[in-house]
Amino acid sequence: MATARIPQPTADDPVKVDPMHYTVEFENDHVRVIRIKYKPSEKSVMHSHPESVAIFLTDAHAKFTYPNGKSEDIKAKAGSVQHMEAFTHLPENTSKKSFEVIQVELKH
């Protein structure tokens, strides 16, 4: 999964603005672990993530739209693990299948 590598404006916490897709599984002073679940064709709202590591539990095919209006097609295979810098986006599942991701947000 690629993400824009330039600093972007901070938007809202996904757990607060979209609890249907984002739930906290664990949190302490060092990390917050979020479970992300999207059904086919579901779309979120603009939100931000700090630096994190994503663990894809299923294949994922999504479209990320960034605050500047540009978008990116995202594909990841089940079992893949990816590091992501902090970023802001509006995600949409572009697949006919659900996807699920565990995201470990790093607290510095």
C-alpha positions as CSV (number, residue, x, y, z in Angstrom):
1,M,0.0,0.0,0.0
2,A,1.4,3.3,-1.0
3,T,0.6,6.6,0.7
4,A,1.5,10.1,-0.1
5,R,4.9,10.8,1.5
6,I,4.5,14.5,2.1
7,P,3.0,16.0,5.3
8,Q,-0.7,16.5,5.1
9,P,-3.2,18.4,7.2
10,T,-4.5,16.5,10.1
11,A,-8.1,15.4,9.9
12,D,-10.3,13.6,12.4
13,D,-9.6,10.4,14.3
14,P,-11.1,7.5,12.3
15,V,-12.4,5.8,15.4
16,K,-14.4,8.9,16.3
17,V,-15.7,9.9,12.8
18,D,-16.3,6.4,11.4
19,P,-16.8,3.8,14.2
20,M,-18.6,1.6,11.8
21,H,-15.3,0.8,10.1
22,Y,-12.7,1.5,12.8
23,T,-12.6,0.0,16.3
24,V,-9.9,0.1,19.0
25,E,-8.7,-3.4,20.0
26,F,-5.9,-2.3,22.3
27,E,-4.3,0.9,23.5
28,N,-1.5,1.9,25.9
29,D,1.1,4.7,26.1
30,H,3.1,3.3,23.1
31,V,0.6,2.0,20.6
32,R,-3.1,2.0,19.6
33,V,-4.3,-1.1,17.7
34,I,-7.2,-0.6,15.4
35,R,-9.3,-3.1,13.5
36,I,-10.5,-1.9,10.1
37,K,-13.4,-3.6,8.4
38,Y,-15.0,-2.6,5.1
39,K,-17.8,-4.4,3.3
40,P,-17.9,-4.3,-0.5
41,S,-18.2,-0.8,-2.0
42,E,-18.3,0.9,1.4
43,K,-16.7,4.4,1.8
44,S,-15.5,6.3,4.8
45,V,-15.0,10.0,5.5
46,M,-11.7,12.1,5.4
47,H,-9.6,11.2,8.5
48,S,-6.0,10.9,9.5
49,H,-3.6,8.1,10.8
50,P,-0.3,8.7,12.6
51,E,2.7,6.6,11.6
52,S,1.6,3.0,11.7
53,V,2.1,-0.6,10.6
54,A,-0.8,-2.3,8.8
55,I,-1.3,-6.1,8.8
56,F,-3.7,-7.2,6.1
57,L,-5.9,-10.0,7.3
58,T,-7.6,-10.3,3.8
59,D,-6.8,-9.1,0.3
60,A,-7.7,-5.4,0.0
61,H,-8.5,-3.3,-3.1
62,A,-9.3,0.3,-2.3
63,K,-9.2,3.8,-3.5
64,F,-7.6,6.5,-1.3
65,T,-8.6,10.1,-2.0
66,Y,-6.3,12.7,-0.4
67,P,-7.1,16.2,0.8
68,N,-5.6,17.7,-2.3
69,G,-8.1,15.8,-4.4
70,K,-5.7,13.3,-5.9
71,S,-6.5,9.6,-5.5
72,E,-4.6,6.4,-5.6
73,D,-5.6,2.8,-6.2
74,I,-4.4,0.5,-3.4
75,K,-4.0,-3.2,-3.5
76,A,-2.6,-5.5,-0.7
77,K,-2.5,-9.2,-0.3
78,A,-3.7,-11.1,2.8
79,G,-0.7,-11.6,5.2
80,S,1.2,-8.6,3.9
81,V,2.6,-6.1,6.4
82,Q,3.3,-2.5,5.5
83,H,4.8,0.6,7.2
84,M,3.0,3.9,6.6
85,E,4.0,7.4,7.4
86,A,1.3,9.6,8.9
87,F,-1.3,10.5,6.3
88,T,-4.8,11.8,5.7
89,H,-7.3,10.2,3.3
90,L,-10.8,9.1,2.4
91,P,-10.8,5.4,1.7
92,E,-13.3,3.4,-0.3
93,N,-13.4,-0.4,-0.8
94,T,-13.5,-0.8,-4.6
95,S,-13.8,-4.6,-4.4
96,K,-16.8,-6.9,-4.4
97,K,-15.3,-8.5,-1.3
98,S,-15.0,-7.3,2.3
99,F,-11.5,-6.6,3.7
100,E,-10.0,-6.4,7.2
101,V,-6.8,-4.8,8.4
102,I,-5.1,-4.5,11.8
103,Q,-3.4,-1.2,12.1
104,V,-0.8,-0.6,14.8
105,E,-0.5,3.2,15.3
106,L,2.8,4.3,16.9
107,K,2.7,6.9,19.6
108,H,6.0,8.9,19.8
